[in-house]
Amino acid sequence: MITRKKTDNTNVETKLHLRRHFLRTYHAEGGTVLDACQGEGKLWGQLRQEFPALRYTGADMKPRAVGVMVDSRRLLAMRDWPWDIIDVDTYREPWGHWQNLCETVSRPVTVFLTIGLVRMAGGVVSNCCKRAAGLPDETPGCLAASVVDLIFNQLLWYPVRLGWQIENVLEATPRQRARYIGLRLVPSRPAPGQKAPAKARKPRPAPVPATSPTRKTP
Ligand SMILES: C[S@@+](CC[C@H](N)C(=O)[O-])C[C@H]1O[C@@H](n2cnc3c(N)ncnc32)[C@H](O)[C@@H]1O
């Protein structure tokens, strides 16, 4: 665990590279973007110039020059959200966004996750992560942090339990302070003679899979 000051924009080129790859692969014709952690808007300011067909919504919980001032986890808790691309470039952990998104998703979607490895004041870990790790909500963050790092794959593969498939997943070269993941989430194909999987329903338990998932190679 690393304890240091947070900054809005580190490794911009690495993040852009990952995003460009998915945008070229899946969204060359356009698409709708939710920039769920807009901050200064540096990443999508650049990407919108390169991919002008994209329709963009920015959100941030801080009162900056943002499109929507909101805790964007709430946007992803709503049913029938309209985005094809969701970017969760937060300082800390994206798992609250990810859990909501997985439980409400109803269309193929490209997702970017920044998983911060910098822990403020020794460790702030969401209750969502503590529950996924089987820890009580009262567990101090500094104790929960190292456990949560160990269940990374279980958190990432949560949608598979809900009838979705991670069609493509790529990780940019991990950095000391963060991991950068891009992935494509699509409904699992029904087996011949079977119905398509039902949409996920809320409320759901914390994202702990019944068995350890196997990591796919992109
Ligand atoms: C690393 S900065 C984002 C930088 C941004 N992607 C850019 O290109 O400039 C992280 C931002 O996420 C915002 N944030 C963190 N959690 C959030 C949440 N739950 N809802 C909305 N914004 C959030 C913070 O306020 C901060 O502005």
PDBQT file of the ligand as one rigid body, heavy atoms in Angstrom, charges set to zero:
ROOT
HETATM    1  C1  LIG A 301      -8.532  11.639 -11.037  1.00  0.00    +0.000 C 
HETATM    2  S1  LIG A 301      -9.745  12.903 -11.030  1.00  0.00    +0.000 S 
HETATM    3  C2  LIG A 301     -10.433  12.742 -12.644  1.00  0.00    +0.000 C 
HETATM    4  C3  LIG A 301      -9.600  13.364 -13.713  1.00  0.00    +0.000 C 
HETATM    5  C4  LIG A 301     -10.348  13.448 -15.007  1.00  0.00    +0.000 C 
HETATM    6  N1  LIG A 301     -10.633  12.128 -15.558  1.00  0.00    +0.000 N 
HETATM    7  C5  LIG A 301      -9.657  14.309 -16.023  1.00  0.00    +0.000 C 
HETATM    8  O1  LIG A 301      -9.471  13.846 -17.144  1.00  0.00    +0.000 OA
HETATM    9  O2  LIG A 301      -9.315  15.448 -15.729  1.00  0.00    +0.000 OA
HETATM   10  C6  LIG A 301     -10.994  12.178 -10.031  1.00  0.00    +0.000 C 
HETATM   11  C7  LIG A 301     -12.289  12.948  -9.954  1.00  0.00    +0.000 C 
HETATM   12  O3  LIG A 301     -13.298  12.029  -9.581  1.00  0.00    +0.000 OA
HETATM   13  C8  LIG A 301     -14.258  12.708  -8.821  1.00  0.00    +0.000 C 
HETATM   14  N2  LIG A 301     -15.057  11.698  -8.118  1.00  0.00    +0.000 N 
HETATM   15  C9  LIG A 301     -14.628  10.756  -7.254  1.00  0.00    +0.000 A 
HETATM   16  N3  LIG A 301     -15.653  10.000  -6.828  1.00  0.00    +0.000 NA
HETATM   17  C10 LIG A 301     -16.756  10.479  -7.454  1.00  0.00    +0.000 A 
HETATM   18  C11 LIG A 301     -18.140  10.111  -7.432  1.00  0.00    +0.000 A 
HETATM   19  N4  LIG A 301     -18.583   9.117  -6.669  1.00  0.00    +0.000 N 
HETATM   20  N5  LIG A 301     -19.005  10.829  -8.199  1.00  0.00    +0.000 NA
HETATM   21  C12 LIG A 301     -18.571  11.855  -8.957  1.00  0.00    +0.000 A 
HETATM   22  N6  LIG A 301     -17.282  12.256  -9.017  1.00  0.00    +0.000 NA
HETATM   23  C13 LIG A 301     -16.386  11.566  -8.274  1.00  0.00    +0.000 A 
HETATM   24  C14 LIG A 301     -13.418  13.600  -7.927  1.00  0.00    +0.000 C 
HETATM   25  O4  LIG A 301     -14.188  14.674  -7.429  1.00  0.00    +0.000 OA
HETATM   26  C15 LIG A 301     -12.317  14.050  -8.901  1.00  0.00    +0.000 C 
HETATM   27  O5  LIG A 301     -12.647  15.282  -9.502  1.00  0.00    +0.000 OA
ENDROOT
TORSDOF 0
